[in-house]
Amino acid sequence: MITLAHISDLHLSPMPAVSVRNLVGKRLTGFLNWKLKRHGELNSETLTRLVTHMQAQNADFTAVTGDLTNLALPDEVARAGDWLRGLGESDKIAVCPGNHDAYVPGALELARDLWGPYLQGETLEGAAFPFVRRVGDVAIVSCSSAVPTPPFFAVGRFEEKQAARLERMLKLLGDAGYFRVVLIHHPPNAELQHPSFGLKGHRLFRQVIAKEGAELVLHGHTHRSSIHHIPGLKHEVPVVGVAAASAAQGGTIDDPARYNLFRIEREGDGWHCTMREFGFQRLGQDIVMRMQMRIY
């Protein structure tokens, strides 16, 4: 049996010192949004308590589906690297980047340099994404939808070259009998698309999954707990989103901070997978198991 933890949208705080010369373009609007609203709804104390609870589960592997930073300032990117090293060894943790990690041109490249093996794995054609991590019978495939965008937009992009590589990976891993978990920051299902914060290429992503199959897709971005399904090769594929890991109780927009824990094991010619969601309720101070359900 393999246990897989899923956490997302850390938005590490507090914001480091920001010089005036940094506040141009998208970073200016993002900084104002943080100061006027987000800093009171996303906080480090909530994140610390949630991560401590998650680490006590001793999961075999942890998937982090992006948005470790806020404005992708160099100091933020460096701090996120320190946070990842504090979370655990890189052979047990994989990151897929979020739109905040690619907030401006060059930010994602800096993250790849500073986060190193947390943002790396087996690849095709020497491309950065997708990359694969294998843990027992489970293969974690990390895609990237993170691209710089203009102010007031938080869209992602999944393009044809990455789709072609993902298709080949899923085929190889499926033929080898792995339980395939695909990570992507932006949700790929049609129900959660929006012109200003959806995924450009969501249809292409779903076409790949429908052709080659996968067992599970994990995402962040929405700051809400959700379960949807998209067509797969032999069965529908669960698409699971998780609330922002730093979302404080009493926020007006997001679900309170949560993480998911999956227990995956082979069962005959198929799989047994149970998902448990842990986190804060809207009332009360304790972290509780909010839900348990069998996915397979």
N, C-alpha and C positions, 0 to 999 in steps of 0.2 A: 504493500500500500504506500502511496505517495501522498503527502499533504502539501497543498499549495495555498499560500496566503496571497491575497490581492488587496492592494492599497493604492490610492490615487490622489492626485490634486492636493499636494502638501502645502503649496504656497507658503514656503518657509518664512517665518517672521521672527523678530521685527525687521522692517525694511532697513537696510544699511544706509549710511549717510549718502545722500544723493546731491551731487553738485549741479549747479545751474546748467552747465554745459552738457550734462547728460539728459536734461529735460527738453528734448526736441522731438518733434514728430510724434510717433505712437507712444513713446515713453512719457511724454507730458500728459496725455489723456489718461494713460494707465496709472500714473502717479496720483493724479487728481482723484480718480476712481478709488484708488486704495485709501487715500487720506480721508475722503468724504464718506466712504461706505465700507469697503472691504476690511480695513484694519480692525474694525470692531466685530466682524463676523468670522474672521479666520485668524486663529491665534495659536501660539506655540504651546501653551499649557494643554489645550485640548489634544493637540497632536502628540505631545509627549505621553499623556495618559493612555491614548489609544495604542500607540506603538509599544509601550510597556506591556499592555495586555496582549497584544498580538505576539510579541516575542516570547511570552510565557507559553504559547501554544507549541513552540519548537517545530515549526513547519519545516519540511524538507527544502522548500524553495519559496521565494517571495517574488511576486510580480508587481512592479511599480509602473502604473500606466500614466506617467507624465505630470507636467506642471509642478515641478519641484520649486521653481522660481516664480517671481511676480513680473519683473521687468527684464529679466535676464541680464542684469548688470553683472560685470565681471566678479564683483565681490559676492553676489548672490550665487553665481554659478560655482565659485570656489567653495562657498559654504555648503551648497547642496552636495558637492563631492565629499566633504567632511561628514555630512549627515549620512550619506550612503555607507561610508566606511564604519560609522558608528552603528548602523543597522545590522551589519554582518559582513561576512566574507563575500567577495564578488562571485565565487563559484556557486553561491546559493541565492543570488539576487540578479534579476534582469530588469532593465528599464526600457520602456519605449517613451520617446519624448513627447511633450505636449506643446501646444501653441505658445504658451508662456515661456517655454524653454527655447523657442525659436523666435522670440518677440521681435527682434530686429536682425537684419542681415549679419551673418557672422556668429551669432549667439550659439546656434546649434553646433557649429564647428568647435567653438570653445568648450562646450559641454562635452563633446566627444573626446577632446584632449584631456580635460580635467576629471571626467568621470571614468575614463579608461575602460577597464574590463567590465564594468557594470553596464556599459552600452555597447558591448561587443559579443560575438559568438561566431559560430560557423556560418559562412556566407557563400553566395554564388557570385561569380564574375568579379570578385573583389569589391563589390558594392557594400555600403554600410548596412543597408536594410533590404529585405528582412534578414535578421540573423537568428540562429537556432541555438537553444540550450537543451541538452538532454539529461533527464534525471530518471533513472530507471526506465520504466515503460512510458514515461511522459516526455513529450517534446514541446518546449515553449518557443513559439515563433514570434519574434518582436518586429512589428512593422513601424513605419513612421508616417504620420500624417501631419507632422509639424513643419510649418512654413511661415516666414514673415508675412504679415498682412497689414493693410492700411489701418489707421485709427478707426475704432468702433467696429472692427471686424475681428472675428475669432475663428474663421473657417479653417478647415484642414484640407489637405490635398493627397489623394492616392492616385498615382499616375500609372501609365501602361507598363513602363519598364519594371517598376516594383511589382506590379500585378503579375507579370510574366515570371519573375523570380519566385514569388509566393506560390504560384501555381505549380512550378517544378518542385519546390520544397514540399508542399503538401502531398504531391504525388509520391515522391520518394519516401517520405515519412509514413504515409498511409500504407504503402506496399510493405514497409518494414514492420508494420503492426503497432505503431506508436499511438498513444492518446494525444492528439494534437490540440494545443491551446494557443490561439492566436491573440496577440496583444496589439491594440491600436488605441490611440488616445481618443479620437473622435468616434462616436457611435456610428456603425455602418448601416443600421436598419432604417427603413424608410420613415418610421414613426417619429424619429427624433431629428429630422433634417430641418434646417432653417437657413434662409439666404445669408444671414450675418454670422452664424456660428456652426453651420453644418459641415458635412464632409463632401468636398468636390471629388467625385469618383466613387461615391458610395455604391452606385449600381455596378461599377466595375469590380469592386471588392466582393459584392454579393455574387456576381457571376463566377468569380474564381472559387468561392466556397461551394457554390452549387455544382460546379464541375468536378472538383477534386475532394470536397468534403473537409470537415474538421469536426472535432468533438466539442469545442467550447471556444467562444470569443469573449474576451474581457476588454473593457474600456473604462474611461473616466469622462472628464470634460463637462458633463451635465451637472455635477455636484448633487446627484440624486441616485438613490437606489432604484434599480430597474431590472426587469427580466423580459426580454423579447426573444423571438426566434426568427431565423432566416433559413431558406432552403439549403440543404446539403446534398451530398451525393446519394446517400442511402437513407437519411433521416434529417429532420429539422435540427438546426444547430442552435443551442442556447446562446444568447448574447446578453451578457451580464454587466451592468454598470454598478458603480459603487459611489457612495456619497464622499465628498471631499474630506480627507483625513484630518483637516484642521478646522472644520466647520463647527463653530460654537453653538451651544443650545440657544434658542431664542432668536436665531437669525430669521430674517424676513424672506430670504430667497431659497436657501439650501436646506437639505435634510441634515440633521446633526451627524457628526463624524462617525464613520463606520468602516469596517473592513470585512472581507469575506474569507472563509476558510473552506477549501475543497478537499475531500478525501477521495482519492482515485485508486481503484484497483481493478485488475482484470477479473472477469467473471465468465468462465467458459470461453465462448467466441466473442463475447461482448465486454462491456464495462459496467462497473458500479461506481457511481459518482454522487456524493452527497455534498450539498452546499449548506454551510451555516453562516449566518450574518451576525456579527457582533458590533455593538456600538452603543451610542447614547440614545436615549429616548428624548422626546421633547420636554418631558417632565422627569424629575429625579436626577440624581448625580452619578448613578452607577452605570458602568458598562455592562450590558446584558446580552444574552443571545436572543436576538429579535426574531429569528426565523431559522427553521431547518427544513430542507426539502431534498428529495432525491431527484437528480437530474437524469441519471441513467439507472 
